[in-house]
Amino acid sequence: MGQIILRRQQGIALPVILIILVVMLISSVYLLKSSNSSTLTASNMAYDANLSMAADLGLHAGFKYLQARAPKTLKAQLQQNDAAAGYFASYDTAQPVSADAFWTGAATVQAGAGDFTYTVQYVIHRACSVTGAYNAVNNACIQTSANRLAGGSETAVGESQDMFTPVYDSAPQLHYIITARIFGPRGGNVVNQMVVLIDA
């Protein structure tokens, strides 16, 4: 009759299971933190997009100001500063947008409603070195030649016979820079800019 030999259990399974449990615990904690980070990232992106849209209201207010003075009979108003409306007929390129002096005299407009009301600041600068007429001797302005197609007009001597040849207006288009900024309740801020071209 064979002899039965009993061996003591080594207990190897218990440490292996404990190690697996520790790895699973660490993985679950990492997964929880990762999902929280994704949620915070999405929330911050939505917050920035909301601030950017609110800042665009300042750009729109500045555009309406320029649009009201774009007619030929009112363009002379754009040669002088209108500090009450946040308009300046010259642009100091030495002042960055982050400088407080850049925003001196800025106009404001309210965006949003209720608990989500924001104050938007905006300034309008004519891209000229000094105030006054754009073509004055001491003035230098950023200009773009206005391109008009002369459909059906007579061709002057020395000009191209091509019907699609661009004919440039004698008065150029001047550049007006509208800058708007907003400070969010959570410390974030957004600065948006827009360039408007108006015939001189």
Secondary structure, 3 states (H helix, E strand, C coil): CCCCCCCCCCCCHHHHHHHHHHHHHHHHHHHHHHHHHHHHHHHHHHHHHHHHHHHHHHHHHHHHHHHHCCCHHHHHHHHCCEHHHCEECCCCCCCCCCCHHHHCCCEEEEECCHHHCEEEEEEEEECECCCCCCCCCCCCECEECCEEECCCCCCCCCCCCCCCCEEECCCCEEEEEEEEEEECCCCCEEEEEEEEEEEC
